[in-house]
Amino acid sequence: MKLDILCFGAHPDDVELSCSGTILRQIDLGYKVGIVDLTQGELGTRGSAELRLQEAKKAAEILGISCRDNLGLADGFFRKDRETLLKIITKIRQYQPDIILCNSETDRHIDHGRAGDLIEDASFLSGLRRIETQLEGTLQEVWRPKSIYHYIQDRMQPADLLFDITPYIERKIESIKAFSSQFYDADSTEPETPISGEFFFDFIKSRAMEFGRNINVKYAEGFTVRRTIGSDNLMHLL
């Protein structure tokens, strides 16, 4: 299955929290989108790895994505080594995305910046023909995505790209709430976390409104990119 967009997240829920509005819009435009979670989020303060996998499946159904995989890397301890890079390269070559969306290059959680850097390197290496990978015993073709965008997460950063998600804000919130173990529950006896507070979803909306204000829309999502963005039509940059 070839995808137009492949989204990577260090943990299940990273993608939903940060770029699910963009995903919903692109799917409505007819593009195929998939998600690869690097870890099961097993070190999370609330819930469990098993529950997070169930929640990720529910969120995938809400978003309407074409596929969702989990690489099972060690939450909190994955590193940029040959073995890990090859696992990610295999996924990139499997789905042959034109665009990759992935974690912020720097953030509160140590896994986020590490994942963002890891995906950048794997995307480059995936285009080198002397690096061989196999899927189900078949040698894979080399593939390098055209663009990699890092979604902005917990820490605010200047965005290189803002994407209008105004019609999708409520579905974005619905996809995030699929991970119910991680968010506010008045009856929960589990410890509080930076995202489990009663007003966390107000923060999600206010962040989207702050981004949106910069491009004269109500809600937007922000991305950074290492390369220079180009266009052949100024009217596409409204």
C-alpha positions as CSV (number, residue, x, y, z in Angstrom):
1,M,0.0,0.0,0.0
2,K,1.4,3.3,-1.0
3,L,0.5,6.3,1.2
4,D,0.6,9.9,0.4
5,I,1.4,10.9,4.0
6,L,3.0,8.8,6.8
7,C,2.8,10.2,10.3
8,F,5.2,9.1,13.0
9,G,4.7,9.5,16.7
10,A,7.0,8.6,19.6
11,H,3.9,7.5,21.6
12,P,0.3,6.6,20.7
13,D,-1.6,10.0,20.9
14,D,1.4,12.2,19.8
15,V,-0.1,12.4,16.3
16,E,-3.6,13.0,17.5
17,L,-2.6,15.8,19.8
18,S,-0.5,17.6,17.3
19,C,-1.6,17.1,13.7
20,S,-4.9,15.2,13.6
21,G,-6.7,18.2,12.1
22,T,-4.3,18.2,9.2
23,I,-4.7,14.5,8.7
24,L,-8.5,14.8,8.6
25,R,-8.3,17.6,6.0
26,Q,-5.9,15.6,3.8
27,I,-8.1,12.5,3.9
28,D,-11.1,14.6,2.9
29,L,-9.1,15.8,-0.1
30,G,-8.6,12.2,-1.1
31,Y,-5.1,11.4,0.1
32,K,-4.1,8.2,1.9
33,V,-2.6,8.7,5.4
34,G,-1.2,6.2,7.9
35,I,0.4,6.3,11.3
36,V,3.4,4.5,12.8
37,D,3.8,4.8,16.6
38,L,7.4,4.1,17.7
39,T,6.5,2.9,21.2
40,Q,3.5,1.6,23.1
41,G,3.8,4.4,25.7
42,E,4.5,1.8,28.3
43,L,6.2,4.3,30.7
44,G,3.2,6.5,30.8
45,T,2.0,7.5,34.3
46,R,-1.6,6.6,33.5
47,G,-3.2,3.6,31.7
48,S,-1.1,0.7,30.3
49,A,0.6,-0.3,27.1
50,E,-2.3,-2.7,26.3
51,L,-4.9,0.0,26.9
52,R,-3.0,2.5,24.8
53,L,-3.0,0.1,21.8
54,Q,-6.8,-0.3,22.1
55,E,-7.2,3.5,22.3
56,A,-4.9,3.9,19.3
57,K,-7.1,1.6,17.3
58,K,-10.2,3.6,18.2
59,A,-8.5,6.9,17.3
60,A,-7.5,5.4,14.0
61,E,-11.1,4.6,13.2
62,I,-12.2,8.2,14.1
63,L,-9.5,9.6,11.8
64,G,-10.3,7.2,9.0
65,I,-6.6,6.5,8.3
66,S,-5.5,3.7,6.0
67,C,-3.3,1.9,8.5
68,R,-1.6,2.1,11.9
69,D,1.5,0.2,13.0
70,N,3.5,0.1,16.2
71,L,7.2,-0.6,16.1
72,G,7.4,-1.6,19.8
73,L,10.5,0.4,20.5
74,A,11.4,0.9,24.2
75,D,9.5,3.9,25.5
76,G,12.0,6.4,27.0
77,F,15.0,4.4,26.0
78,F,15.0,4.0,22.2
79,R,18.2,5.3,20.5
80,K,19.4,6.3,17.1
81,D,21.3,3.2,16.2
82,R,21.5,0.9,13.2
83,E,18.8,-1.5,14.3
84,T,16.3,1.2,15.1
85,L,17.0,3.2,11.9
86,L,16.5,0.0,9.8
87,K,13.1,-0.6,11.4
88,I,12.0,2.9,10.4
89,I,13.5,2.7,7.0
90,T,11.6,-0.5,6.4
91,K,8.3,1.3,7.2
92,I,9.2,4.2,5.0
93,R,10.0,1.9,2.1
94,Q,6.9,-0.2,2.8
95,Y,4.5,2.8,2.5
96,Q,6.5,5.1,0.1
97,P,5.0,8.3,1.5
98,D,5.6,11.6,-0.4
99,I,5.3,13.5,2.9
100,I,6.2,12.6,6.5
101,L,4.8,14.3,9.6
102,C,6.8,13.5,12.7
103,N,7.6,14.7,16.3
104,S,8.8,18.1,17.2
105,E,12.6,18.7,17.0
106,T,12.6,19.8,20.6
107,D,10.0,19.4,23.3
108,R,9.2,18.8,27.0
109,H,9.3,15.0,26.6
110,I,12.8,13.7,25.8
111,D,11.4,11.1,23.3
112,H,9.8,13.8,21.1
113,G,13.0,15.5,20.0
114,R,14.8,12.2,19.7
115,A,12.1,10.8,17.5
116,G,12.0,13.8,15.3
117,D,15.8,13.6,14.7
118,L,15.5,9.8,14.2
119,I,12.9,10.1,11.5
120,E,14.9,12.8,9.6
121,D,17.9,10.5,9.5
122,A,15.9,7.4,8.5
123,S,14.2,9.3,5.7
124,F,17.5,10.2,4.2
125,L,19.0,6.8,4.6
126,S,15.9,5.2,3.1
127,G,16.9,6.7,-0.2
128,L,20.4,5.0,-0.3
129,R,20.4,2.0,-2.6
130,R,23.3,0.3,-0.8
131,I,21.2,0.0,2.4
132,E,19.1,-3.2,1.9
133,T,16.0,-4.0,3.8
134,Q,13.5,-6.8,3.4
135,L,9.8,-7.1,4.1
136,E,8.4,-10.6,4.4
137,G,11.4,-12.0,2.6
138,T,11.2,-9.5,-0.3
139,L,13.9,-7.0,-1.0
140,Q,12.4,-3.5,-0.7
141,E,12.8,-0.6,-3.2
142,V,14.6,2.5,-2.0
143,W,12.4,5.4,-1.2
144,R,12.9,9.0,0.1
145,P,10.0,11.2,0.9
146,K,9.9,14.6,-0.7
147,S,9.1,16.6,2.5
148,I,9.3,16.1,6.3
149,Y,7.4,18.4,8.6
150,H,7.7,18.4,12.4
151,Y,4.5,19.0,14.2
152,I,4.7,21.4,17.1
153,Q,3.9,19.8,20.4
154,D,3.9,20.9,24.0
155,R,6.4,23.7,23.8
156,M,5.5,26.6,21.6
157,Q,7.8,27.4,18.7
158,P,7.8,29.7,15.8
159,A,6.1,27.8,13.0
160,D,7.4,27.5,9.4
161,L,4.0,26.3,8.2
162,L,0.5,26.8,9.5
163,F,-2.3,24.6,8.3
164,D,-6.0,25.6,8.6
165,I,-8.0,23.0,10.5
166,T,-11.0,25.1,11.4
167,P,-13.7,22.7,10.1
168,Y,-11.9,19.8,11.9
169,I,-11.3,21.0,15.4
170,E,-14.1,19.0,17.0
171,R,-13.1,15.8,15.2
172,K,-9.5,16.4,16.3
173,I,-10.7,16.7,19.9
174,E,-12.7,13.5,19.5
175,S,-9.7,11.6,18.2
176,I,-7.6,12.8,21.2
177,K,-10.3,11.8,23.6
178,A,-10.0,8.2,22.3
179,F,-7.0,8.0,24.6
180,S,-9.3,8.4,27.6
181,S,-6.8,6.8,30.0
182,Q,-4.5,9.8,29.6
183,F,-6.9,12.7,30.2
184,Y,-9.2,14.1,32.8
185,D,-11.5,11.7,34.7
186,A,-13.0,13.0,37.9
187,D,-13.3,9.4,39.2
188,S,-9.7,8.4,38.4
189,T,-7.4,7.5,41.2
190,E,-4.3,7.6,39.0
191,P,-1.6,10.3,39.4
192,E,-2.0,13.7,37.7
193,T,0.2,14.4,34.7
194,P,0.8,17.6,32.5
195,I,-2.0,16.5,30.2
196,S,-4.6,15.0,32.6
197,G,-5.9,18.3,34.0
198,E,-9.5,19.3,33.7
199,F,-8.8,22.2,31.4
200,F,-6.2,20.5,29.1
201,F,-8.6,20.6,26.1
202,D,-9.0,24.3,26.5
203,F,-5.3,24.5,26.0
204,I,-5.5,22.4,22.8
205,K,-8.1,24.7,21.4
206,S,-6.3,27.9,22.5
207,R,-3.1,26.7,20.9
208,A,-4.9,26.1,17.7
209,M,-6.6,29.5,17.9
210,E,-3.2,31.2,18.5
211,F,-1.8,29.5,15.4
212,G,-5.0,30.3,13.5
213,R,-4.9,34.0,14.3
214,N,-1.6,34.3,12.4
215,I,-3.2,33.2,9.2
216,N,-6.6,34.8,9.7
217,V,-8.5,31.5,10.4
218,K,-10.0,30.3,13.7
219,Y,-8.0,27.1,14.2
220,A,-4.6,25.9,12.8
221,E,-1.8,23.4,13.4
222,G,1.8,24.4,13.3
223,F,4.8,22.7,11.8
224,T,8.6,23.3,11.4
225,V,10.7,22.2,8.5
226,R,14.5,22.0,8.0
227,R,14.4,22.6,4.3
228,T,13.3,25.8,2.5
229,I,9.6,25.6,1.4
230,G,9.0,26.3,-2.3
231,S,6.0,26.9,-4.5
232,D,5.2,27.5,-8.1
233,N,2.1,29.6,-7.4
234,L,2.0,32.5,-5.0
235,M,-1.8,32.2,-4.8
236,H,-1.3,28.9,-3.0
237,L,0.5,30.7,-0.1
238,L,-2.5,32.8,1.1
